[in-house]
Amino acid sequence: MHVTVGALLVRDEAEILLIEHRAYGITLQPGGHLEPTVTTLVDAALRELAAETGLDPGAVFPASQTPVYVEYGRVPARPE
């Protein structure tokens, strides 16, 4: 299975942080692939948020420790 996570960062209940996805060229929430060393989906989402935005993950407070949305399916592997 292909597993990715995303972090929807909301500030002051009115602003949402979105970034331009490098590969797709569209605006999305920060996110990416799970790494073998990360043990929870929330930790993975916080890691991706920090990696893609430079935000300090210690300054972010998850609204939930469980995923808000889960979607799964088979994705073909890249040729490389």
Distance bins in CASP14 RR format, pairs under 12 A and 6 or more apart:
PFRMAT RR
TARGET T0000
AUTHOR 0000-0000-0000
RMODE 2
METHOD distances of the structure
MODEL  1
1 33 0 0 0 0 0 1 0 0 0 0 0
1 34 0 0 0 0 1 0 0 0 0 0 0
1 70 0 0 0 0 0 1 0 0 0 0 0
1 71 0 0 0 0 0 1 0 0 0 0 0
1 72 1 0 0 1 0 0 0 0 0 0 0
1 73 1 0 0 1 0 0 0 0 0 0 0
1 74 1 0 0 1 0 0 0 0 0 0 0
1 75 0 0 0 0 1 0 0 0 0 0 0
1 77 0 0 0 0 0 1 0 0 0 0 0
2 32 0 0 0 0 0 1 0 0 0 0 0
2 33 0 0 0 0 1 0 0 0 0 0 0
2 34 0 0 0 0 1 0 0 0 0 0 0
2 71 0 0 0 0 0 1 0 0 0 0 0
2 72 0 0 0 0 1 0 0 0 0 0 0
2 73 1 0 0 1 0 0 0 0 0 0 0
2 74 1 0 0 1 0 0 0 0 0 0 0
2 75 1 1 0 0 0 0 0 0 0 0 0
2 76 0 0 0 0 1 0 0 0 0 0 0
2 77 0 0 0 0 1 0 0 0 0 0 0
2 78 0 0 0 0 0 1 0 0 0 0 0
3 31 0 0 0 0 0 1 0 0 0 0 0
3 32 0 0 0 0 1 0 0 0 0 0 0
3 33 1 0 0 1 0 0 0 0 0 0 0
3 34 1 0 1 0 0 0 0 0 0 0 0
3 35 0 0 0 0 0 1 0 0 0 0 0
3 36 0 0 0 0 0 1 0 0 0 0 0
3 38 0 0 0 0 0 1 0 0 0 0 0
3 41 0 0 0 0 1 0 0 0 0 0 0
3 44 0 0 0 0 1 0 0 0 0 0 0
3 45 0 0 0 0 0 1 0 0 0 0 0
3 48 0 0 0 0 0 1 0 0 0 0 0
3 67 0 0 0 0 0 1 0 0 0 0 0
3 70 0 0 0 0 0 1 0 0 0 0 0
3 71 0 0 0 0 0 1 0 0 0 0 0
3 72 0 0 0 0 1 0 0 0 0 0 0
3 73 0 0 0 0 1 0 0 0 0 0 0
3 74 0 0 0 0 0 1 0 0 0 0 0
3 75 0 0 0 0 1 0 0 0 0 0 0
4 21 0 0 0 0 0 1 0 0 0 0 0
4 23 0 0 0 0 0 1 0 0 0 0 0
4 28 0 0 0 0 0 1 0 0 0 0 0
4 29 0 0 0 0 0 1 0 0 0 0 0
4 30 0 0 0 0 0 1 0 0 0 0 0
4 31 1 0 0 1 0 0 0 0 0 0 0
4 32 1 0 1 0 0 0 0 0 0 0 0
4 33 1 0 1 0 0 0 0 0 0 0 0
4 34 1 0 0 1 0 0 0 0 0 0 0
4 35 0 0 0 0 0 1 0 0 0 0 0
4 38 0 0 0 0 0 1 0 0 0 0 0
4 41 0 0 0 0 1 0 0 0 0 0 0
4 44 0 0 0 0 1 0 0 0 0 0 0
4 45 0 0 0 0 1 0 0 0 0 0 0
4 48 0 0 0 0 1 0 0 0 0 0 0
4 67 0 0 0 0 0 1 0 0 0 0 0
4 69 0 0 0 0 0 1 0 0 0 0 0
4 70 0 0 0 0 0 1 0 0 0 0 0
4 71 0 0 0 0 1 0 0 0 0 0 0
4 72 0 0 0 0 0 1 0 0 0 0 0
4 73 0 0 0 0 0 1 0 0 0 0 0
4 75 0 0 0 0 1 0 0 0 0 0 0
5 29 0 0 0 0 1 0 0 0 0 0 0
5 30 0 0 0 0 1 0 0 0 0 0 0
5 31 1 0 1 0 0 0 0 0 0 0 0
5 32 1 0 0 1 0 0 0 0 0 0 0
5 33 0 0 0 0 1 0 0 0 0 0 0
5 34 1 0 0 1 0 0 0 0 0 0 0
5 35 0 0 0 0 0 1 0 0 0 0 0
5 38 0 0 0 0 1 0 0 0 0 0 0
5 40 0 0 0 0 1 0 0 0 0 0 0
5 41 1 0 1 0 0 0 0 0 0 0 0
5 42 0 0 0 0 1 0 0 0 0 0 0
5 43 0 0 0 0 1 0 0 0 0 0 0
5 44 1 0 1 0 0 0 0 0 0 0 0
5 45 1 0 1 0 0 0 0 0 0 0 0
5 46 0 0 0 0 1 0 0 0 0 0 0
5 47 0 0 0 0 1 0 0 0 0 0 0
5 48 1 0 0 1 0 0 0 0 0 0 0
5 49 0 0 0 0 1 0 0 0 0 0 0
5 51 0 0 0 0 0 1 0 0 0 0 0
5 52 0 0 0 0 0 1 0 0 0 0 0
5 62 0 0 0 0 0 1 0 0 0 0 0
5 67 0 0 0 0 1 0 0 0 0 0 0
5 68 0 0 0 0 0 1 0 0 0 0 0
5 69 0 0 0 0 0 1 0 0 0 0 0
5 70 0 0 0 0 0 1 0 0 0 0 0
5 71 0 0 0 0 0 1 0 0 0 0 0
6 17 0 0 0 0 0 1 0 0 0 0 0
6 18 0 0 0 0 0 1 0 0 0 0 0
6 19 0 0 0 0 0 1 0 0 0 0 0
6 21 0 0 0 0 0 1 0 0 0 0 0
6 28 0 0 0 0 1 0 0 0 0 0 0
6 29 1 0 1 0 0 0 0 0 0 0 0
6 30 1 0 0 1 0 0 0 0 0 0 0
6 31 1 1 0 0 0 0 0 0 0 0 0
6 32 1 0 0 1 0 0 0 0 0 0 0
6 33 0 0 0 0 0 1 0 0 0 0 0
6 34 0 0 0 0 0 1 0 0 0 0 0
6 41 0 0 0 0 1 0 0 0 0 0 0
6 42 0 0 0 0 0 1 0 0 0 0 0
6 44 0 0 0 0 1 0 0 0 0 0 0
6 45 1 0 1 0 0 0 0 0 0 0 0
6 46 0 0 0 0 1 0 0 0 0 0 0
6 47 0 0 0 0 0 1 0 0 0 0 0
6 48 1 0 0 1 0 0 0 0 0 0 0
6 49 1 0 0 1 0 0 0 0 0 0 0
6 51 0 0 0 0 0 1 0 0 0 0 0
6 52 0 0 0 0 1 0 0 0 0 0 0
6 53 0 0 0 0 0 1 0 0 0 0 0
6 62 0 0 0 0 0 1 0 0 0 0 0
6 67 0 0 0 0 1 0 0 0 0 0 0
6 68 0 0 0 0 1 0 0 0 0 0 0
6 69 0 0 0 0 1 0 0 0 0 0 0
6 70 0 0 0 0 0 1 0 0 0 0 0
6 71 0 0 0 0 0 1 0 0 0 0 0
7 16 0 0 0 0 0 1 0 0 0 0 0
7 17 0 0 0 0 1 0 0 0 0 0 0
7 18 0 0 0 0 0 1 0 0 0 0 0
7 19 0 0 0 0 0 1 0 0 0 0 0
7 28 0 0 0 0 0 1 0 0 0 0 0
7 29 1 0 0 1 0 0 0 0 0 0 0
7 30 1 0 1 0 0 0 0 0 0 0 0
7 31 1 0 0 1 0 0 0 0 0 0 0
7 32 0 0 0 0 1 0 0 0 0 0 0
7 41 0 0 0 0 0 1 0 0 0 0 0
7 42 0 0 0 0 1 0 0 0 0 0 0
7 43 0 0 0 0 0 1 0 0 0 0 0
7 44 0 0 0 0 1 0 0 0 0 0 0
7 45 1 0 1 0 0 0 0 0 0 0 0
7 46 1 0 0 1 0 0 0 0 0 0 0
7 47 0 0 0 0 1 0 0 0 0 0 0
7 48 1 0 0 1 0 0 0 0 0 0 0
7 49 1 0 1 0 0 0 0 0 0 0 0
7 50 0 0 0 0 1 0 0 0 0 0 0
7 51 0 0 0 0 0 1 0 0 0 0 0
7 52 0 0 0 0 1 0 0 0 0 0 0
7 53 0 0 0 0 1 0 0 0 0 0 0
7 55 0 0 0 0 1 0 0 0 0 0 0
7 57 0 0 0 0 1 0 0 0 0 0 0
7 60 1 0 0 1 0 0 0 0 0 0 0
7 61 0 0 0 0 0 1 0 0 0 0 0
7 62 0 0 0 0 1 0 0 0 0 0 0
7 63 0 0 0 0 0 1 0 0 0 0 0
7 64 0 0 0 0 0 1 0 0 0 0 0
7 67 0 0 0 0 0 1 0 0 0 0 0
7 68 0 0 0 0 0 1 0 0 0 0 0
7 69 0 0 0 0 0 1 0 0 0 0 0
8 15 0 0 0 0 0 1 0 0 0 0 0
8 16 1 0 0 1 0 0 0 0 0 0 0
8 17 1 0 0 1 0 0 0 0 0 0 0
8 18 0 0 0 0 1 0 0 0 0 0 0
8 19 0 0 0 0 0 1 0 0 0 0 0
8 28 0 0 0 0 1 0 0 0 0 0 0
8 29 1 0 1 0 0 0 0 0 0 0 0
8 30 0 0 0 0 1 0 0 0 0 0 0
8 31 0 0 0 0 1 0 0 0 0 0 0
8 45 0 0 0 0 1 0 0 0 0 0 0
8 48 0 0 0 0 0 1 0 0 0 0 0
8 49 0 0 0 0 1 0 0 0 0 0 0
8 60 0 0 0 0 0 1 0 0 0 0 0
8 62 0 0 0 0 0 1 0 0 0 0 0
8 63 0 0 0 0 1 0 0 0 0 0 0
8 64 0 0 0 0 0 1 0 0 0 0 0
8 67 0 0 0 0 0 1 0 0 0 0 0
8 68 1 0 0 1 0 0 0 0 0 0 0
8 69 0 0 0 0 1 0 0 0 0 0 0
9 15 0 0 0 0 1 0 0 0 0 0 0
9 16 1 0 0 1 0 0 0 0 0 0 0
9 17 1 0 1 0 0 0 0 0 0 0 0
9 18 0 0 0 0 1 0 0 0 0 0 0
9 19 0 0 0 0 0 1 0 0 0 0 0
9 29 1 0 0 1 0 0 0 0 0 0 0
9 30 1 0 0 1 0 0 0 0 0 0 0
9 31 0 0 0 0 0 1 0 0 0 0 0
9 45 0 0 0 0 1 0 0 0 0 0 0
9 46 0 0 0 0 0 1 0 0 0 0 0
9 48 0 0 0 0 0 1 0 0 0 0 0
9 49 1 0 0 1 0 0 0 0 0 0 0
9 50 0 0 0 0 0 1 0 0 0 0 0
9 52 0 0 0 0 0 1 0 0 0 0 0
9 53 1 0 0 1 0 0 0 0 0 0 0
9 54 0 0 0 0 0 1 0 0 0 0 0
9 55 1 0 0 1 0 0 0 0 0 0 0
9 57 0 0 0 0 0 1 0 0 0 0 0
9 59 0 0 0 0 0 1 0 0 0 0 0
9 60 1 0 0 1 0 0 0 0 0 0 0
9 61 0 0 0 0 0 1 0 0 0 0 0
9 62 0 0 0 0 0 1 0 0 0 0 0
9 63 0 0 0 0 0 1 0 0 0 0 0
10 16 1 0 1 0 0 0 0 0 0 0 0
10 17 1 0 0 1 0 0 0 0 0 0 0
10 18 0 0 0 0 0 1 0 0 0 0 0
10 29 0 0 0 0 0 1 0 0 0 0 0
10 49 0 0 0 0 0 1 0 0 0 0 0
10 60 0 0 0 0 0 1 0 0 0 0 0
10 61 0 0 0 0 0 1 0 0 0 0 0
10 62 0 0 0 0 0 1 0 0 0 0 0
10 63 1 0 0 1 0 0 0 0 0 0 0
10 68 0 0 0 0 0 1 0 0 0 0 0
11 17 1 0 0 1 0 0 0 0 0 0 0
11 55 0 0 0 0 0 1 0 0 0 0 0
11 59 0 0 0 0 0 1 0 0 0 0 0
11 60 0 0 0 0 0 1 0 0 0 0 0
11 61 0 0 0 0 0 1 0 0 0 0 0
13 63 0 0 0 0 0 1 0 0 0 0 0
16 27 0 0 0 0 0 1 0 0 0 0 0
16 28 0 0 0 0 0 1 0 0 0 0 0
16 29 1 0 0 1 0 0 0 0 0 0 0
16 30 0 0 0 0 0 1 0 0 0 0 0
17 27 0 0 0 0 0 1 0 0 0 0 0
17 28 0 0 0 0 0 1 0 0 0 0 0
17 29 1 0 0 1 0 0 0 0 0 0 0
17 30 1 0 0 1 0 0 0 0 0 0 0
17 31 0 0 0 0 0 1 0 0 0 0 0
17 49 0 0 0 0 1 0 0 0 0 0 0
17 52 0 0 0 0 1 0 0 0 0 0 0
17 53 1 0 0 1 0 0 0 0 0 0 0
17 54 0 0 0 0 0 1 0 0 0 0 0
17 55 0 0 0 0 1 0 0 0 0 0 0
17 60 0 0 0 0 0 1 0 0 0 0 0
18 25 0 0 0 0 0 1 0 0 0 0 0
18 26 0 0 0 0 1 0 0 0 0 0 0
18 27 1 0 1 0 0 0 0 0 0 0 0
18 28 1 0 0 1 0 0 0 0 0 0 0
18 29 1 0 0 1 0 0 0 0 0 0 0
18 30 0 0 0 0 1 0 0 0 0 0 0
18 31 0 0 0 0 0 1 0 0 0 0 0
18 49 0 0 0 0 0 1 0 0 0 0 0
18 52 0 0 0 0 0 1 0 0 0 0 0
18 53 0 0 0 0 0 1 0 0 0 0 0
19 25 0 0 0 0 0 1 0 0 0 0 0
19 26 0 0 0 0 0 1 0 0 0 0 0
19 27 1 0 0 1 0 0 0 0 0 0 0
19 28 1 0 0 1 0 0 0 0 0 0 0
19 29 1 0 0 1 0 0 0 0 0 0 0
19 30 1 0 1 0 0 0 0 0 0 0 0
19 31 0 0 0 0 1 0 0 0 0 0 0
19 32 0 0 0 0 0 1 0 0 0 0 0
19 48 0 0 0 0 0 1 0 0 0 0 0
19 49 0 0 0 0 1 0 0 0 0 0 0
19 51 0 0 0 0 0 1 0 0 0 0 0
19 52 1 0 1 0 0 0 0 0 0 0 0
19 53 1 0 0 1 0 0 0 0 0 0 0
19 54 0 0 0 0 0 1 0 0 0 0 0
19 55 0 0 0 0 0 1 0 0 0 0 0
20 26 1 0 0 1 0 0 0 0 0 0 0
20 27 1 0 1 0 0 0 0 0 0 0 0
20 28 1 0 0 1 0 0 0 0 0 0 0
20 29 0 0 0 0 0 1 0 0 0 0 0
20 30 0 0 0 0 0 1 0 0 0 0 0
20 52 0 0 0 0 0 1 0 0 0 0 0
20 53 0 0 0 0 0 1 0 0 0 0 0
21 27 1 0 0 1 0 0 0 0 0 0 0
21 28 1 0 1 0 0 0 0 0 0 0 0
21 29 0 0 0 0 1 0 0 0 0 0 0
21 30 0 0 0 0 1 0 0 0 0 0 0
21 31 0 0 0 0 1 0 0 0 0 0 0
21 32 0 0 0 0 1 0 0 0 0 0 0
21 48 0 0 0 0 0 1 0 0 0 0 0
21 52 0 0 0 0 1 0 0 0 0 0 0
22 28 0 0 0 0 0 1 0 0 0 0 0
22 30 0 0 0 0 0 1 0 0 0 0 0
22 31 0 0 0 0 0 1 0 0 0 0 0
22 32 0 0 0 0 0 1 0 0 0 0 0
22 52 0 0 0 0 1 0 0 0 0 0 0
23 32 0 0 0 0 0 1 0 0 0 0 0
23 33 0 0 0 0 0 1 0 0 0 0 0
23 78 0 0 0 0 0 1 0 0 0 0 0
28 48 0 0 0 0 0 1 0 0 0 0 0
28 52 0 0 0 0 1 0 0 0 0 0 0
29 45 0 0 0 0 1 0 0 0 0 0 0
29 48 0 0 0 0 1 0 0 0 0 0 0
29 49 0 0 0 0 1 0 0 0 0 0 0
29 52 0 0 0 0 1 0 0 0 0 0 0
29 53 0 0 0 0 0 1 0 0 0 0 0
29 68 0 0 0 0 0 1 0 0 0 0 0
29 69 0 0 0 0 0 1 0 0 0 0 0
30 44 0 0 0 0 0 1 0 0 0 0 0
30 45 0 0 0 0 1 0 0 0 0 0 0
30 46 0 0 0 0 1 0 0 0 0 0 0
30 47 0 0 0 0 0 1 0 0 0 0 0
30 48 1 0 1 0 0 0 0 0 0 0 0
30 49 1 0 1 0 0 0 0 0 0 0 0
30 50 0 0 0 0 1 0 0 0 0 0 0
30 51 0 0 0 0 1 0 0 0 0 0 0
30 52 1 0 1 0 0 0 0 0 0 0 0
30 53 1 0 1 0 0 0 0 0 0 0 0
30 54 0 0 0 0 1 0 0 0 0 0 0
30 55 0 0 0 0 1 0 0 0 0 0 0
30 57 0 0 0 0 0 1 0 0 0 0 0
30 60 0 0 0 0 0 1 0 0 0 0 0
31 41 0 0 0 0 0 1 0 0 0 0 0
31 44 0 0 0 0 1 0 0 0 0 0 0
31 45 1 0 0 1 0 0 0 0 0 0 0
31 46 0 0 0 0 0 1 0 0 0 0 0
31 47 0 0 0 0 1 0 0 0 0 0 0
31 48 1 1 0 0 0 0 0 0 0 0 0
31 49 1 0 0 1 0 0 0 0 0 0 0
31 50 0 0 0 0 0 1 0 0 0 0 0
31 51 0 0 0 0 1 0 0 0 0 0 0
31 52 1 0 0 1 0 0 0 0 0 0 0
31 53 0 0 0 0 1 0 0 0 0 0 0
32 38 0 0 0 0 0 1 0 0 0 0 0
32 41 0 0 0 0 0 1 0 0 0 0 0
32 44 1 0 0 1 0 0 0 0 0 0 0
32 45 0 0 0 0 1 0 0 0 0 0 0
32 46 0 0 0 0 0 1 0 0 0 0 0
32 47 0 0 0 0 1 0 0 0 0 0 0
32 48 1 0 1 0 0 0 0 0 0 0 0
32 49 0 0 0 0 1 0 0 0 0 0 0
32 50 0 0 0 0 0 1 0 0 0 0 0
32 51 0 0 0 0 1 0 0 0 0 0 0
32 52 1 0 0 1 0 0 0 0 0 0 0
33 41 0 0 0 0 0 1 0 0 0 0 0
33 44 0 0 0 0 1 0 0 0 0 0 0
33 45 0 0 0 0 0 1 0 0 0 0 0
33 47 0 0 0 0 0 1 0 0 0 0 0
33 48 0 0 0 0 1 0 0 0 0 0 0
33 51 0 0 0 0 0 1 0 0 0 0 0
33 52 0 0 0 0 0 1 0 0 0 0 0
33 75 0 0 0 0 0 1 0 0 0 0 0
33 78 0 0 0 0 0 1 0 0 0 0 0
34 40 0 0 0 0 1 0 0 0 0 0 0
34 41 1 0 0 1 0 0 0 0 0 0 0
34 42 0 0 0 0 0 1 0 0 0 0 0
34 43 0 0 0 0 1 0 0 0 0 0 0
34 44 1 0 1 0 0 0 0 0 0 0 0
34 45 0 0 0 0 1 0 0 0 0 0 0
34 47 0 0 0 0 1 0 0 0 0 0 0
34 48 0 0 0 0 1 0 0 0 0 0 0
35 41 0 0 0 0 0 1 0 0 0 0 0
35 43 0 0 0 0 1 0 0 0 0 0 0
35 44 1 0 0 1 0 0 0 0 0 0 0
35 45 0 0 0 0 0 1 0 0 0 0 0
35 47 1 0 0 1 0 0 0 0 0 0 0
35 48 0 0 0 0 1 0 0 0 0 0 0
35 51 0 0 0 0 0 1 0 0 0 0 0
36 44 0 0 0 0 0 1 0 0 0 0 0
37 43 0 0 0 0 1 0 0 0 0 0 0
37 44 0 0 0 0 1 0 0 0 0 0 0
37 47 0 0 0 0 1 0 0 0 0 0 0
38 44 1 0 1 0 0 0 0 0 0 0 0
38 45 0 0 0 0 1 0 0 0 0 0 0
38 46 0 0 0 0 1 0 0 0 0 0 0
38 47 1 0 0 1 0 0 0 0 0 0 0
38 48 0 0 0 0 1 0 0 0 0 0 0
38 51 0 0 0 0 0 1 0 0 0 0 0
38 57 0 0 0 0 0 1 0 0 0 0 0
39 47 0 0 0 0 0 1 0 0 0 0 0
40 46 0 0 0 0 1 0 0 0 0 0 0
40 47 0 0 0 0 0 1 0 0 0 0 0
40 62 0 0 0 0 0 1 0 0 0 0 0
40 64 0 0 0 0 0 1 0 0 0 0 0
40 65 1 0 0 1 0 0 0 0 0 0 0
40 66 0 0 0 0 1 0 0 0 0 0 0
40 67 0 0 0 0 1 0 0 0 0 0 0
41 47 0 0 0 0 0 1 0 0 0 0 0
41 48 0 0 0 0 0 1 0 0 0 0 0
41 62 0 0 0 0 0 1 0 0 0 0 0
41 64 0 0 0 0 0 1 0 0 0 0 0
41 65 0 0 0 0 1 0 0 0 0 0 0
41 66 0 0 0 0 1 0 0 0 0 0 0
41 67 1 0 1 0 0 0 0 0 0 0 0
41 68 0 0 0 0 0 1 0 0 0 0 0
41 69 0 0 0 0 0 1 0 0 0 0 0
41 70 0 0 0 0 1 0 0 0 0 0 0
42 48 0 0 0 0 0 1 0 0 0 0 0
42 49 0 0 0 0 0 1 0 0 0 0 0
42 57 0 0 0 0 0 1 0 0 0 0 0
42 60 0 0 0 0 0 1 0 0 0 0 0
42 61 0 0 0 0 0 1 0 0 0 0 0
42 62 1 0 1 0 0 0 0 0 0 0 0
42 63 0 0 0 0 0 1 0 0 0 0 0
42 64 1 0 0 1 0 0 0 0 0 0 0
42 65 1 0 1 0 0 0 0 0 0 0 0
42 66 1 0 0 1 0 0 0 0 0 0 0
42 67 1 0 0 1 0 0 0 0 0 0 0
42 68 0 0 0 0 0 1 0 0 0 0 0
43 49 0 0 0 0 0 1 0 0 0 0 0
43 50 0 0 0 0 0 1 0 0 0 0 0
43 57 0 0 0 0 1 0 0 0 0 0 0
43 58 0 0 0 0 0 1 0 0 0 0 0
43 60 0 0 0 0 0 1 0 0 0 0 0
43 62 0 0 0 0 1 0 0 0 0 0 0
43 65 0 0 0 0 1 0 0 0 0 0 0
44 50 0 0 0 0 0 1 0 0 0 0 0
44 51 0 0 0 0 0 1 0 0 0 0 0
44 57 0 0 0 0 0 1 0 0 0 0 0
44 62 0 0 0 0 0 1 0 0 0 0 0
44 67 0 0 0 0 0 1 0 0 0 0 0
45 51 0 0 0 0 0 1 0 0 0 0 0
45 52 0 0 0 0 0 1 0 0 0 0 0
45 53 0 0 0 0 0 1 0 0 0 0 0
45 57 0 0 0 0 1 0 0 0 0 0 0
45 60 0 0 0 0 1 0 0 0 0 0 0
45 62 1 0 0 1 0 0 0 0 0 0 0
45 63 0 0 0 0 0 1 0 0 0 0 0
45 64 0 0 0 0 0 1 0 0 0 0 0
45 65 0 0 0 0 0 1 0 0 0 0 0
45 66 0 0 0 0 0 1 0 0 0 0 0
45 67 0 0 0 0 1 0 0 0 0 0 0
45 68 0 0 0 0 0 1 0 0 0 0 0
45 69 0 0 0 0 0 1 0 0 0 0 0
46 52 0 0 0 0 0 1 0 0 0 0 0
46 53 0 0 0 0 0 1 0 0 0 0 0
46 54 0 0 0 0 0 1 0 0 0 0 0
46 55 0 0 0 0 1 0 0 0 0 0 0
46 56 0 0 0 0 0 1 0 0 0 0 0
46 57 1 0 1 0 0 0 0 0 0 0 0
46 58 0 0 0 0 1 0 0 0 0 0 0
46 59 0 0 0 0 0 1 0 0 0 0 0
46 60 1 0 0 1 0 0 0 0 0 0 0
46 61 0 0 0 0 0 1 0 0 0 0 0
46 62 1 0 0 1 0 0 0 0 0 0 0
46 65 0 0 0 0 0 1 0 0 0 0 0
47 53 0 0 0 0 0 1 0 0 0 0 0
47 54 0 0 0 0 0 1 0 0 0 0 0
47 55 0 0 0 0 0 1 0 0 0 0 0
47 57 1 0 0 1 0 0 0 0 0 0 0
47 58 0 0 0 0 0 1 0 0 0 0 0
47 60 0 0 0 0 0 1 0 0 0 0 0
48 54 0 0 0 0 0 1 0 0 0 0 0
48 55 0 0 0 0 0 1 0 0 0 0 0
48 57 0 0 0 0 1 0 0 0 0 0 0
48 60 0 0 0 0 0 1 0 0 0 0 0
49 55 1 0 0 1 0 0 0 0 0 0 0
49 56 0 0 0 0 1 0 0 0 0 0 0
49 57 1 0 0 1 0 0 0 0 0 0 0
49 58 0 0 0 0 0 1 0 0 0 0 0
49 59 0 0 0 0 0 1 0 0 0 0 0
49 60 1 0 0 1 0 0 0 0 0 0 0
49 61 0 0 0 0 0 1 0 0 0 0 0
49 62 0 0 0 0 0 1 0 0 0 0 0
50 56 1 0 0 1 0 0 0 0 0 0 0
50 57 1 0 1 0 0 0 0 0 0 0 0
50 58 0 0 0 0 1 0 0 0 0 0 0
50 59 0 0 0 0 1 0 0 0 0 0 0
50 60 0 0 0 0 1 0 0 0 0 0 0
51 57 0 0 0 0 1 0 0 0 0 0 0
53 59 0 0 0 0 0 1 0 0 0 0 0
53 60 0 0 0 0 1 0 0 0 0 0 0
54 60 0 0 0 0 0 1 0 0 0 0 0
55 61 0 0 0 0 0 1 0 0 0 0 0
62 68 0 0 0 0 0 1 0 0 0 0 0
END
